[in-house]
Structures are given as C-alpha cells and as structure tokens.
Amino acid sequence: MATSSSGPTATCDSCGRVEPAADVEAVHRVYVTPAAWDVEERIEVVDEVERWCFPCRSSYPHQLVGTEAPEL
Ligand SMILES: [Zn+2]
C-alpha cells in the first residue's frame, strides 16, 4: 500500500502538469501585442479564469484573479 499523503493536487490548465494545489493559482491569461512602428503596445486580459502552475506563471503573461495589474 503505497498511498502517499502529499495532499490535494491540481492540474495546470496551461501545460497539464499536476502540482500540489497550493502551487496552482487562478489567473487570467494576458495577451501582449508588442508595439510596432504603426501600433501601440496592446495588453488584453482574458475574462476566462484558468489555473496555472508556478512555471507557467513564471513564463507567460497573466493576471492573478483579484488583482488589478497584469504580471508580464
Ligand atoms: Zn503549467
């Protein structure tokens, strides 16, 4: 009986990794369109809530649910 007692887990909606639930946060995905010669930078925060693991939160722009400013 190799039952582990590592606690609840959660699956990252971005990469599918299974992580301890405490390491997975509810975020809004953020799309950043870089500025070009004819357009200003555009930051679009998606309404839909996803759950992301720490590596995805380190790698991709997102906004934590309940906060005002995106983390790019
Ligand atoms: Zn992930």
N, CA, C, O and the ligand as a Tripos MOL2 file, in Angstrom:
@<TRIPOS>MOLECULE
protein
  289   287    73     0     0
PROTEIN
NO_CHARGES

@<TRIPOS>ATOM
      1 N           0.8480   -1.1960    0.0000 N.3       1 MET1
      2 CA          0.0000    0.0000    0.0000 C.3       1 MET1
      3 C           0.8800    1.2420    0.0000 C.2       1 MET1
      4 O           1.3380    1.6840    1.0540 O.2       1 MET1
      5 N           1.1090    1.7870   -1.1460 N.am      2 ALA2
      6 CA          1.9760    2.9560   -1.2480 C.3       2 ALA2
      7 C           1.1340    4.2170   -1.4200 C.2       2 ALA2
      8 O           1.3140    4.9780   -2.3710 O.2       2 ALA2
      9 N           0.2350    4.4150   -0.5050 N.am      3 THR3
     10 CA         -0.6010    5.6080   -0.5940 C.3       3 THR3
     11 C           0.1790    6.8040   -0.0760 C.2       3 THR3
     12 O           0.6070    6.8210    1.0780 O.2       3 THR3
     13 N           0.3610    7.7890   -0.9180 N.am      4 SER4
     14 CA          1.0730    8.9870   -0.4770 C.3       4 SER4
     15 C           0.0840    9.9320    0.1860 C.2       4 SER4
     16 O          -1.1000    9.9540   -0.1500 O.2       4 SER4
     17 N           0.5830   10.7020    1.1210 N.am      5 SER5
     18 CA         -0.2790   11.6580    1.8080 C.3       5 SER5
     19 C           0.1960   13.0630    1.5170 C.2       5 SER5
     20 O           0.3390   13.8880    2.4200 O.2       5 SER5
     21 N           0.4440   13.3320    0.2190 N.am      6 SER6
     22 CA          1.0150   14.6220   -0.1460 C.3       6 SER6
     23 C          -0.0420   15.7060   -0.2840 C.2       6 SER6
     24 O           0.2830   16.8410   -0.6330 O.2       6 SER6
     25 N          -1.2970   15.3780   -0.0180 N.am      7 GLY7
     26 CA         -2.3190   16.4150   -0.0330 C.3       7 GLY7
     27 C          -2.9600   16.5660   -1.4000 C.2       7 GLY7
     28 O          -2.6370   15.8410   -2.3420 O.2       7 GLY7
     29 N          -3.8730   17.5190   -1.4880 N.am      8 PRO8
     30 CA         -4.6130   17.6990   -2.7420 C.3       8 PRO8
     31 C          -3.7140   18.1910   -3.8620 C.2       8 PRO8
     32 O          -2.7360   18.8990   -3.6250 O.2       8 PRO8
     33 N          -4.0500   17.8130   -5.0690 N.am      9 THR9
     34 CA         -3.3080   18.2800   -6.2310 C.3       9 THR9
     35 C          -4.2630   19.0090   -7.1700 C.2       9 THR9
     36 O          -5.4830   18.8870   -7.0610 O.2       9 THR9
     37 N          -3.6860   19.7620   -8.0860 N.am     10 ALA10
     38 CA         -4.4620   20.4690   -9.0950 C.3      10 ALA10
     39 C          -3.7180   20.3820  -10.4130 C.2      10 ALA10
     40 O          -2.4900   20.2980  -10.4450 O.2      10 ALA10
     41 N          -4.4690   20.4050  -11.4890 N.am     11 THR11
     42 CA         -3.8620   20.3180  -12.8190 C.3      11 THR11
     43 C          -3.7720   21.7070  -13.4270 C.2      11 THR11
     44 O          -4.7400   22.4680  -13.4080 O.2      11 THR11
     45 N          -2.6110   22.0290  -13.9640 N.am     12 CYS12
     46 CA         -2.4130   23.3180  -14.6220 C.3      12 CYS12
     47 C          -3.1770   23.3300  -15.9430 C.2      12 CYS12
     48 O          -3.0390   22.4110  -16.7510 O.2      12 CYS12
     49 N          -3.9850   24.3730  -16.1640 N.am     13 ASP13
     50 CA         -4.7500   24.4690  -17.4040 C.3      13 ASP13
     51 C          -3.8780   24.8290  -18.5890 C.2      13 ASP13
     52 O          -4.2930   24.6630  -19.7360 O.2      13 ASP13
     53 N          -2.6830   25.3160  -18.3340 N.am     14 SER14
     54 CA         -1.8150   25.7550  -19.4190 C.3      14 SER14
     55 C          -0.9650   24.6090  -19.9560 C.2      14 SER14
     56 O          -0.9190   24.3890  -21.1660 O.2      14 SER14
     57 N          -0.2940   23.8780  -19.0700 N.am     15 CYS15
     58 CA          0.6310   22.8480  -19.5320 C.3      15 CYS15
     59 C           0.1840   21.4420  -19.1470 C.2      15 CYS15
     60 O           0.7480   20.4680  -19.6450 O.2      15 CYS15
     61 N          -0.8220   21.3080  -18.2680 N.am     16 GLY16
     62 CA         -1.3240   19.9950  -17.9040 C.3      16 GLY16
     63 C          -0.5630   19.3170  -16.7920 C.2      16 GLY16
     64 O          -0.8810   18.1870  -16.4230 O.2      16 GLY16
     65 N           0.4470   19.9940  -16.2460 N.am     17 ARG17
     66 CA          1.2270   19.4590  -15.1500 C.3      17 ARG17
     67 C           0.3380   19.3200  -13.9010 C.2      17 ARG17
     68 O          -0.5090   20.1720  -13.6330 O.2      17 ARG17
     69 N           0.5470   18.2330  -13.1450 N.am     18 VAL18
     70 CA         -0.1730   18.0650  -11.8830 C.3      18 VAL18
     71 C           0.7340   18.5350  -10.7550 C.2      18 VAL18
     72 O           1.8490   18.0420  -10.5910 O.2      18 VAL18
     73 N           0.2450   19.4850   -9.9880 N.am     19 GLU19
     74 CA          1.0430   20.1320   -8.9480 C.3      19 GLU19
     75 C           0.2650   20.1090   -7.6380 C.2      19 GLU19
     76 O          -0.9530   19.9360   -7.6430 O.2      19 GLU19
     77 N           0.9710   20.2850   -6.5020 N.am     20 PRO20
     78 CA          0.2340   20.4970   -5.2500 C.3      20 PRO20
     79 C          -0.7400   21.6620   -5.4210 C.2      20 PRO20
     80 O          -0.3860   22.6790   -6.0170 O.2      20 PRO20
     81 N          -1.9530   21.5250   -4.9100 N.am     21 ALA21
     82 CA         -2.9790   22.5410   -5.1490 C.3      21 ALA21
     83 C          -2.5170   23.9330   -4.7270 C.2      21 ALA21
     84 O          -2.9040   24.9270   -5.3390 O.2      21 ALA21
     85 N          -1.6960   24.0070   -3.6910 N.am     22 ALA22
     86 CA         -1.2520   25.3070   -3.1950 C.3      22 ALA22
     87 C          -0.3620   26.0280   -4.1990 C.2      22 ALA22
     88 O          -0.2180   27.2490   -4.1310 O.2      22 ALA22
     89 N           0.2400   25.2830   -5.1360 N.am     23 ASP23
     90 CA          1.1400   25.8980   -6.1130 C.3      23 ASP23
     91 C           0.4280   26.3190   -7.3970 C.2      23 ASP23
     92 O           1.0420   26.8980   -8.2920 O.2      23 ASP23
     93 N          -0.8570   26.0260   -7.4810 N.am     24 VAL24
     94 CA         -1.6170   26.3660   -8.6860 C.3      24 VAL24
     95 C          -2.5510   27.5210   -8.3450 C.2      24 VAL24
     96 O          -3.3360   27.4410   -7.4000 O.2      24 VAL24
     97 N          -2.4550   28.6020   -9.1310 N.am     25 GLU25
     98 CA         -3.2160   29.8170   -8.8380 C.3      25 GLU25
     99 C          -4.2100   30.1020   -9.9450 C.2      25 GLU25
    100 O          -3.9700   29.7720  -11.1060 O.2      25 GLU25
    101 N          -5.3360   30.7210   -9.5810 N.am     26 ALA26
    102 CA         -6.3170   31.1650  -10.5670 C.3      26 ALA26
    103 C          -5.8250   32.4590  -11.2050 C.2      26 ALA26
    104 O          -5.5180   33.4290  -10.5120 O.2      26 ALA26
    105 N          -5.7560   32.4600  -12.5240 N.am     27 VAL27
    106 CA         -5.2370   33.6230  -13.2420 C.3      27 VAL27
    107 C          -6.1110   33.8980  -14.4630 C.2      27 VAL27
    108 O          -6.8590   33.0380  -14.9270 O.2      27 VAL27
    109 N          -5.9910   35.1170  -14.9640 N.am     28 HIS28
    110 CA         -6.4990   35.4440  -16.2920 C.3      28 HIS28
    111 C          -5.3040   35.4500  -17.2430 C.2      28 HIS28
    112 O          -4.2710   36.0570  -16.9600 O.2      28 HIS28
    113 N          -5.4630   34.7740  -18.3540 N.am     29 ARG29
    114 CA         -4.4150   34.8260  -19.3760 C.3      29 ARG29
    115 C          -4.3350   36.2410  -19.9460 C.2      29 ARG29
    116 O          -5.3560   36.9130  -20.0990 O.2      29 ARG29
    117 N          -3.1270   36.6860  -20.2560 N.am     30 VAL30
    118 CA         -2.9200   38.0260  -20.8060 C.3      30 VAL30
    119 C          -2.2060   37.8890  -22.1530 C.2      30 VAL30
    120 O          -1.1860   37.2110  -22.2730 O.2      30 VAL30
    121 N          -2.7730   38.5510  -23.1540 N.am     31 TYR31
    122 CA         -2.1060   38.5930  -24.4630 C.3      31 TYR31
    123 C          -1.4500   39.9500  -24.6400 C.2      31 TYR31
    124 O          -2.0890   40.9910  -24.4920 O.2      31 TYR31
    125 N          -0.1790   39.9210  -24.9540 N.am     32 VAL32
    126 CA          0.5530   41.1570  -25.1660 C.3      32 VAL32
    127 C           0.9220   41.2550  -26.6450 C.2      32 VAL32
    128 O           1.5680   40.3650  -27.1990 O.2      32 VAL32
    129 N           0.5030   42.3460  -27.2680 N.am     33 THR33
    130 CA          0.9130   42.6220  -28.6450 C.3      33 THR33
    131 C           2.0060   43.6900  -28.5840 C.2      33 THR33
    132 O           1.7330   44.8300  -28.2080 O.2      33 THR33
    133 N           3.2220   43.3390  -28.9430 N.am     34 PRO34
    134 CA          4.3120   44.3140  -28.8340 C.3      34 PRO34
    135 C           4.0780   45.5130  -29.7480 C.2      34 PRO34
    136 O           3.4490   45.4100  -30.8010 O.2      34 PRO34
    137 N           4.5920   46.6230  -29.3200 N.am     35 ALA35
    138 CA          4.4810   47.8270  -30.1350 C.3      35 ALA35
    139 C           5.2450   47.6490  -31.4390 C.2      35 ALA35
    140 O           6.2810   46.9860  -31.4870 O.2      35 ALA35
    141 N           4.7150   48.2500  -32.4870 N.am     36 ALA36
    142 CA          5.4100   48.2790  -33.7690 C.3      36 ALA36
    143 C           5.4080   49.7150  -34.2670 C.2      36 ALA36
    144 O           4.9080   50.6140  -33.5910 O.2      36 ALA36
    145 N           5.9650   49.9240  -35.4400 N.am     37 TRP37
    146 CA          6.0950   51.3070  -35.9070 C.3      37 TRP37
    147 C           4.7450   51.9920  -36.0500 C.2      37 TRP37
    148 O           4.6530   53.2140  -35.9390 O.2      37 TRP37
    149 N           3.6970   51.2100  -36.2960 N.am     38 ASP38
    150 CA          2.3840   51.8280  -36.5500 C.3      38 ASP38
    151 C           1.3480   51.5110  -35.4820 C.2      38 ASP38
    152 O           0.2250   52.0070  -35.5670 O.2      38 ASP38
    153 N           1.6830   50.7040  -34.4770 N.am     39 VAL39
    154 CA          0.7040   50.3850  -33.4250 C.3      39 VAL39
    155 C           1.3390   50.5270  -32.0450 C.2      39 VAL39
    156 O           2.5340   50.2890  -31.8680 O.2      39 VAL39
    157 N           0.5240   50.9170  -31.0760 N.am     40 GLU40
    158 CA          0.9980   50.9460  -29.7020 C.3      40 GLU40
    159 C           0.9310   49.5430  -29.1190 C.2      40 GLU40
    160 O           0.2180   48.6780  -29.6270 O.2      40 GLU40
    161 N           1.6880   49.3300  -28.0390 N.am     41 GLU41
    162 CA          1.5870   48.0570  -27.3420 C.3      41 GLU41
    163 C           0.1600   47.8420  -26.8650 C.2      41 GLU41
    164 O          -0.4930   48.7750  -26.3990 O.2      41 GLU41
    165 N          -0.3230   46.6090  -26.9830 N.am     42 ARG42
    166 CA         -1.6810   46.3060  -26.5840 C.3      42 ARG42
    167 C          -1.6480   45.1620  -25.5710 C.2      42 ARG42
    168 O          -0.9920   44.1440  -25.7950 O.2      42 ARG42
    169 N          -2.3520   45.3360  -24.4710 N.am     43 ILE43
    170 CA         -2.4160   44.2820  -23.4450 C.3      43 ILE43
    171 C          -3.8660   43.9000  -23.2610 C.2      43 ILE43
    172 O          -4.6950   44.7250  -22.8750 O.2      43 ILE43
    173 N          -4.1720   42.6320  -23.5420 N.am     44 GLU44
    174 CA         -5.5510   42.1490  -23.4560 C.3      44 GLU44
    175 C          -5.6410   41.1000  -22.3580 C.2      44 GLU44
    176 O          -4.9480   40.0830  -22.4060 O.2      44 GLU44
    177 N          -6.4930   41.3460  -21.3700 N.am     45 VAL45
    178 CA         -6.6860   40.4010  -20.2740 C.3      45 VAL45
    179 C          -7.9660   39.6150  -20.5570 C.2      45 VAL45
    180 O          -9.0450   40.1920  -20.6850 O.2      45 VAL45
    181 N          -7.8320   38.3020  -20.6520 N.am     46 VAL46
    182 CA         -8.9720   37.4370  -20.9690 C.3      46 VAL46
    183 C          -9.8620   37.2860  -19.7320 C.2      46 VAL46
    184 O          -9.3660   37.1380  -18.6150 O.2      46 VAL46
    185 N         -11.1780   37.3230  -19.9430 N.am     47 ASP47
    186 CA        -12.1290   37.1950  -18.8220 C.3      47 ASP47
    187 C         -12.0780   35.8120  -18.1700 C.2      47 ASP47
    188 O         -12.2200   35.6800  -16.9540 O.2      47 ASP47
    189 N         -11.8770   34.8040  -18.9830 N.am     48 GLU48
    190 CA        -11.9280   33.4250  -18.5030 C.3      48 GLU48
    191 C         -10.8380   33.1730  -17.4640 C.2      48 GLU48
    192 O          -9.7140   33.6530  -17.6100 O.2      48 GLU48
    193 N         -11.1690   32.4260  -16.4220 N.am     49 VAL49
    194 CA        -10.2070   32.1020  -15.3700 C.3      49 VAL49
    195 C          -9.5890   30.7400  -15.6600 C.2      49 VAL49
    196 O         -10.3000   29.7730  -15.9350 O.2      49 VAL49
    197 N          -8.2810   30.6710  -15.5980 N.am     50 GLU50
    198 CA         -7.5610   29.4000  -15.7250 C.3      50 GLU50
    199 C          -6.7450   29.1880  -14.4570 C.2      50 GLU50
    200 O          -6.5330   30.1140  -13.6750 O.2      50 GLU50
    201 N          -6.2940   27.9600  -14.2700 N.am     51 ARG51
    202 CA         -5.4500   27.6490  -13.1170 C.3      51 ARG51
    203 C          -4.0710   27.2800  -13.6360 C.2      51 ARG51
    204 O          -3.9230   26.3440  -14.4230 O.2      51 ARG51
    205 N          -3.0640   28.0190  -13.1940 N.am     52 TRP52
    206 CA         -1.7130   27.8520  -13.7340 C.3      52 TRP52
    207 C          -0.7410   27.4720  -12.6390 C.2      52 TRP52
    208 O          -0.8330   27.9410  -11.5040 O.2      52 TRP52
    209 N           0.2130   26.5920  -13.0130 N.am     53 CYS53
    210 CA          1.2930   26.2240  -12.1030 C.3      53 CYS53
    211 C           2.3560   27.3320  -12.0630 C.2      53 CYS53
    212 O           2.3140   28.2810  -12.8460 O.2      53 CYS53
    213 N           3.2940   27.1880  -11.1480 N.am     54 PHE54
    214 CA          4.3220   28.2150  -10.9930 C.3      54 PHE54
    215 C           5.1880   28.4090  -12.2510 C.2      54 PHE54
    216 O           5.4250   29.5500  -12.6460 O.2      54 PHE54
    217 N           5.6670   27.3220  -12.8920 N.am     55 PRO55
    218 CA          6.4800   27.5370  -14.1050 C.3      55 PRO55
    219 C           5.7290   28.3130  -15.1790 C.2      55 PRO55
    220 O           6.3260   29.1490  -15.8570 O.2      55 PRO55
    221 N           4.4390   28.0580  -15.3510 N.am     56 CYS56
    222 CA          3.6840   28.8120  -16.3550 C.3      56 CYS56
    223 C           3.5450   30.2640  -15.9210 C.2      56 CYS56
    224 O           3.6290   31.1670  -16.7530 O.2      56 CYS56
    225 N           3.3320   30.5010  -14.6310 N.am     57 ARG57
    226 CA          3.2140   31.8930  -14.1610 C.3      57 ARG57
    227 C           4.5440   32.6200  -14.3000 C.2      57 ARG57
    228 O           4.5740   33.8440  -14.4250 O.2      57 ARG57
    229 N           5.6460   31.8680  -14.2790 N.am     58 SER58
    230 CA          6.9570   32.5000  -14.4720 C.3      58 SER58
    231 C           7.2060   32.8190  -15.9380 C.2      58 SER58
    232 O           7.9320   33.7600  -16.2610 O.2      58 SER58
    233 N           6.5980   32.0280  -16.8310 N.am     59 SER59
    234 CA          6.9620   32.1100  -18.2440 C.3      59 SER59
    235 C           6.0200   32.9660  -19.0710 C.2      59 SER59
    236 O           6.4390   33.5630  -20.0630 O.2      59 SER59
    237 N           4.7460   33.0350  -18.6780 N.am     60 TYR60
    238 CA          3.7550   33.6600  -19.5490 C.3      60 TYR60
    239 C           3.0650   34.8160  -18.8430 C.2      60 TYR60
    240 O           2.8510   34.7720  -17.6310 O.2      60 TYR60
    241 N           2.7130   35.8660  -19.6120 N.am     61 PRO61
    242 CA          1.9930   36.9790  -19.0010 C.3      61 PRO61
    243 C           0.6160   36.5380  -18.5140 C.2      61 PRO61
    244 O          -0.0680   35.7550  -19.1730 O.2      61 PRO61
    245 N           0.2230   37.0510  -17.3570 N.am     62 HIS62
    246 CA         -1.0560   36.6510  -16.7510 C.3      62 HIS62
    247 C          -1.4280   37.6930  -15.7200 C.2      62 HIS62
    248 O          -0.6200   38.5550  -15.3770 O.2      62 HIS62
    249 N          -2.6550   37.6120  -15.2250 N.am     63 GLN63
    250 CA         -3.0780   38.4800  -14.1190 C.3      63 GLN63
    251 C          -3.7420   37.6050  -13.0810 C.2      63 GLN63
    252 O          -4.7080   36.9000  -13.3710 O.2      63 GLN63
    253 N          -3.2160   37.6560  -11.8640 N.am     64 LEU64
    254 CA         -3.8120   36.8760  -10.7770 C.3      64 LEU64
    255 C          -5.2360   37.3470  -10.5440 C.2      64 LEU64
    256 O          -5.4980   38.5490  -10.5400 O.2      64 LEU64
    257 N          -6.1580   36.4150  -10.3500 N.am     65 VAL65
    258 CA         -7.5450   36.7750  -10.0890 C.3      65 VAL65
    259 C          -7.6090   37.6030   -8.8080 C.2      65 VAL65
    260 O          -7.0420   37.2260   -7.7830 O.2      65 VAL65
    261 N          -8.3000   38.7240   -8.8810 N.am     66 GLY66
    262 CA         -8.4430   39.5860   -7.7150 C.3      66 GLY66
    263 C          -7.4290   40.7090   -7.6600 C.2      66 GLY66
    264 O          -7.4710   41.5360   -6.7500 O.2      66 GLY66
    265 N          -6.5060   40.7500   -8.6350 N.am     67 THR67
    266 CA         -5.5450   41.8450   -8.6670 C.3      67 THR67
    267 C          -5.8540   42.7600   -9.8490 C.2      67 THR67
    268 O          -6.5670   42.3840  -10.7790 O.2      67 THR67
    269 N          -5.3040   43.9630   -9.7880 N.am     68 GLU68
    270 CA         -5.6240   44.9840  -10.7850 C.3      68 GLU68
    271 C          -4.6690   44.9600  -11.9660 C.2      68 GLU68
    272 O          -5.0580   45.2650  -13.0940 O.2      68 GLU68
    273 N          -3.4250   44.5980  -11.7100 N.am     69 ALA69
    274 CA         -2.3950   44.7720  -12.7330 C.3      69 ALA69
    275 C          -1.8750   43.4280  -13.2260 C.2      69 ALA69
    276 O          -1.6220   42.5270  -12.4270 O.2      69 ALA69
    277 N          -1.7170   43.2930  -14.5270 N.am     70 PRO70
    278 CA         -1.1290   42.0640  -15.0580 C.3      70 PRO70
    279 C           0.3420   41.9500  -14.6980 C.2      70 PRO70
    280 O           1.0300   42.9540  -14.5120 O.2      70 PRO70
    281 N           0.8190   40.7020  -14.6010 N.am     71 GLU71
    282 CA          2.2420   40.4370  -14.3950 C.3      71 GLU71
    283 C           2.7870   39.9430  -15.7220 C.2      71 GLU71
    284 O           2.4260   38.8650  -16.1930 O.2      71 GLU71
    285 N           3.6540   40.7350  -16.3140 N.am     72 LEU72
    286 CA          4.1160   40.4430  -17.6730 C.3      72 LEU72
    287 C           5.4820   39.7530  -17.6630 C.2      72 LEU72
    288 O           6.0210   39.4360  -18.7240 O.2      72 LEU72
    289 ZN          1.6420   24.9390  -16.1500 Zn       73 ZN73
@<TRIPOS>BOND
     1     1     2 1
     2     2     3 1
     3     3     4 2
     4     3     5 am
     5     5     6 1
     6     6     7 1
     7     7     8 2
     8     7     9 am
     9     9    10 1
    10    10    11 1
    11    11    12 2
    12    11    13 am
    13    13    14 1
    14    14    15 1
    15    15    16 2
    16    15    17 am
    17    17    18 1
    18    18    19 1
    19    19    20 2
    20    19    21 am
    21    21    22 1
    22    22    23 1
    23    23    24 2
    24    23    25 am
    25    25    26 1
    26    26    27 1
    27    27    28 2
    28    27    29 am
    29    29    30 1
    30    30    31 1
    31    31    32 2
    32    31    33 am
    33    33    34 1
    34    34    35 1
    35    35    36 2
    36    35    37 am
    37    37    38 1
    38    38    39 1
    39    39    40 2
    40    39    41 am
    41    41    42 1
    42    42    43 1
    43    43    44 2
    44    43    45 am
    45    45    46 1
    46    46    47 1
    47    47    48 2
    48    47    49 am
    49    49    50 1
    50    50    51 1
    51    51    52 2
    52    51    53 am
    53    53    54 1
    54    54    55 1
    55    55    56 2
    56    55    57 am
    57    57    58 1
    58    58    59 1
    59    59    60 2
    60    59    61 am
    61    61    62 1
    62    62    63 1
    63    63    64 2
    64    63    65 am
    65    65    66 1
    66    66    67 1
    67    67    68 2
    68    67    69 am
    69    69    70 1
    70    70    71 1
    71    71    72 2
    72    71    73 am
    73    73    74 1
    74    74    75 1
    75    75    76 2
    76    75    77 am
    77    77    78 1
    78    78    79 1
    79    79    80 2
    80    79    81 am
    81    81    82 1
    82    82    83 1
    83    83    84 2
    84    83    85 am
    85    85    86 1
    86    86    87 1
    87    87    88 2
    88    87    89 am
    89    89    90 1
    90    90    91 1
    91    91    92 2
    92    91    93 am
    93    93    94 1
    94    94    95 1
    95    95    96 2
    96    95    97 am
    97    97    98 1
    98    98    99 1
    99    99   100 2
   100    99   101 am
   101   101   102 1
   102   102   103 1
   103   103   104 2
   104   103   105 am
   105   105   106 1
   106   106   107 1
   107   107   108 2
   108   107   109 am
   109   109   110 1
   110   110   111 1
   111   111   112 2
   112   111   113 am
   113   113   114 1
   114   114   115 1
   115   115   116 2
   116   115   117 am
   117   117   118 1
   118   118   119 1
   119   119   120 2
   120   119   121 am
   121   121   122 1
   122   122   123 1
   123   123   124 2
   124   123   125 am
   125   125   126 1
   126   126   127 1
   127   127   128 2
   128   127   129 am
   129   129   130 1
   130   130   131 1
   131   131   132 2
   132   131   133 am
   133   133   134 1
   134   134   135 1
   135   135   136 2
   136   135   137 am
   137   137   138 1
   138   138   139 1
   139   139   140 2
   140   139   141 am
   141   141   142 1
   142   142   143 1
   143   143   144 2
   144   143   145 am
   145   145   146 1
   146   146   147 1
   147   147   148 2
   148   147   149 am
   149   149   150 1
   150   150   151 1
   151   151   152 2
   152   151   153 am
   153   153   154 1
   154   154   155 1
   155   155   156 2
   156   155   157 am
   157   157   158 1
   158   158   159 1
   159   159   160 2
   160   159   161 am
   161   161   162 1
   162   162   163 1
   163   163   164 2
   164   163   165 am
   165   165   166 1
   166   166   167 1
   167   167   168 2
   168   167   169 am
   169   169   170 1
   170   170   171 1
   171   171   172 2
   172   171   173 am
   173   173   174 1
   174   174   175 1
   175   175   176 2
   176   175   177 am
   177   177   178 1
   178   178   179 1
   179   179   180 2
   180   179   181 am
   181   181   182 1
   182   182   183 1
   183   183   184 2
   184   183   185 am
   185   185   186 1
   186   186   187 1
   187   187   188 2
   188   187   189 am
   189   189   190 1
   190   190   191 1
   191   191   192 2
   192   191   193 am
   193   193   194 1
   194   194   195 1
   195   195   196 2
   196   195   197 am
   197   197   198 1
   198   198   199 1
   199   199   200 2
   200   199   201 am
   201   201   202 1
   202   202   203 1
   203   203   204 2
   204   203   205 am
   205   205   206 1
   206   206   207 1
   207   207   208 2
   208   207   209 am
   209   209   210 1
   210   210   211 1
   211   211   212 2
   212   211   213 am
   213   213   214 1
   214   214   215 1
   215   215   216 2
   216   215   217 am
   217   217   218 1
   218   218   219 1
   219   219   220 2
   220   219   221 am
   221   221   222 1
   222   222   223 1
   223   223   224 2
   224   223   225 am
   225   225   226 1
   226   226   227 1
   227   227   228 2
   228   227   229 am
   229   229   230 1
   230   230   231 1
   231   231   232 2
   232   231   233 am
   233   233   234 1
   234   234   235 1
   235   235   236 2
   236   235   237 am
   237   237   238 1
   238   238   239 1
   239   239   240 2
   240   239   241 am
   241   241   242 1
   242   242   243 1
   243   243   244 2
   244   243   245 am
   245   245   246 1
   246   246   247 1
   247   247   248 2
   248   247   249 am
   249   249   250 1
   250   250   251 1
   251   251   252 2
   252   251   253 am
   253   253   254 1
   254   254   255 1
   255   255   256 2
   256   255   257 am
   257   257   258 1
   258   258   259 1
   259   259   260 2
   260   259   261 am
   261   261   262 1
   262   262   263 1
   263   263   264 2
   264   263   265 am
   265   265   266 1
   266   266   267 1
   267   267   268 2
   268   267   269 am
   269   269   270 1
   270   270   271 1
   271   271   272 2
   272   271   273 am
   273   273   274 1
   274   274   275 1
   275   275   276 2
   276   275   277 am
   277   277   278 1
   278   278   279 1
   279   279   280 2
   280   279   281 am
   281   281   282 1
   282   282   283 1
   283   283   284 2
   284   283   285 am
   285   285   286 1
   286   286   287 1
   287   287   288 2
@<TRIPOS>SUBSTRUCTURE
     1 MET1         2 RESIDUE 1 A MET
     2 ALA2         6 RESIDUE 1 A ALA
     3 THR3        10 RESIDUE 1 A THR
     4 SER4        14 RESIDUE 1 A SER
     5 SER5        18 RESIDUE 1 A SER
     6 SER6        22 RESIDUE 1 A SER
     7 GLY7        26 RESIDUE 1 A GLY
     8 PRO8        30 RESIDUE 1 A PRO
     9 THR9        34 RESIDUE 1 A THR
    10 ALA10       38 RESIDUE 1 A ALA
    11 THR11       42 RESIDUE 1 A THR
    12 CYS12       46 RESIDUE 1 A CYS
    13 ASP13       50 RESIDUE 1 A ASP
    14 SER14       54 RESIDUE 1 A SER
    15 CYS15       58 RESIDUE 1 A CYS
    16 GLY16       62 RESIDUE 1 A GLY
    17 ARG17       66 RESIDUE 1 A ARG
    18 VAL18       70 RESIDUE 1 A VAL
    19 GLU19       74 RESIDUE 1 A GLU
    20 PRO20       78 RESIDUE 1 A PRO
    21 ALA21       82 RESIDUE 1 A ALA
    22 ALA22       86 RESIDUE 1 A ALA
    23 ASP23       90 RESIDUE 1 A ASP
    24 VAL24       94 RESIDUE 1 A VAL
    25 GLU25       98 RESIDUE 1 A GLU
    26 ALA26      102 RESIDUE 1 A ALA
    27 VAL27      106 RESIDUE 1 A VAL
    28 HIS28      110 RESIDUE 1 A HIS
    29 ARG29      114 RESIDUE 1 A ARG
    30 VAL30      118 RESIDUE 1 A VAL
    31 TYR31      122 RESIDUE 1 A TYR
    32 VAL32      126 RESIDUE 1 A VAL
    33 THR33      130 RESIDUE 1 A THR
    34 PRO34      134 RESIDUE 1 A PRO
    35 ALA35      138 RESIDUE 1 A ALA
    36 ALA36      142 RESIDUE 1 A ALA
    37 TRP37      146 RESIDUE 1 A TRP
    38 ASP38      150 RESIDUE 1 A ASP
    39 VAL39      154 RESIDUE 1 A VAL
    40 GLU40      158 RESIDUE 1 A GLU
    41 GLU41      162 RESIDUE 1 A GLU
    42 ARG42      166 RESIDUE 1 A ARG
    43 ILE43      170 RESIDUE 1 A ILE
    44 GLU44      174 RESIDUE 1 A GLU
    45 VAL45      178 RESIDUE 1 A VAL
    46 VAL46      182 RESIDUE 1 A VAL
    47 ASP47      186 RESIDUE 1 A ASP
    48 GLU48      190 RESIDUE 1 A GLU
    49 VAL49      194 RESIDUE 1 A VAL
    50 GLU50      198 RESIDUE 1 A GLU
    51 ARG51      202 RESIDUE 1 A ARG
    52 TRP52      206 RESIDUE 1 A TRP
    53 CYS53      210 RESIDUE 1 A CYS
    54 PHE54      214 RESIDUE 1 A PHE
    55 PRO55      218 RESIDUE 1 A PRO
    56 CYS56      222 RESIDUE 1 A CYS
    57 ARG57      226 RESIDUE 1 A ARG
    58 SER58      230 RESIDUE 1 A SER
    59 SER59      234 RESIDUE 1 A SER
    60 TYR60      238 RESIDUE 1 A TYR
    61 PRO61      242 RESIDUE 1 A PRO
    62 HIS62      246 RESIDUE 1 A HIS
    63 GLN63      250 RESIDUE 1 A GLN
    64 LEU64      254 RESIDUE 1 A LEU
    65 VAL65      258 RESIDUE 1 A VAL
    66 GLY66      262 RESIDUE 1 A GLY
    67 THR67      266 RESIDUE 1 A THR
    68 GLU68      270 RESIDUE 1 A GLU
    69 ALA69      274 RESIDUE 1 A ALA
    70 PRO70      278 RESIDUE 1 A PRO
    71 GLU71      282 RESIDUE 1 A GLU
    72 LEU72      286 RESIDUE 1 A LEU
    73 ZN73       289 GROUP 0 **** ****
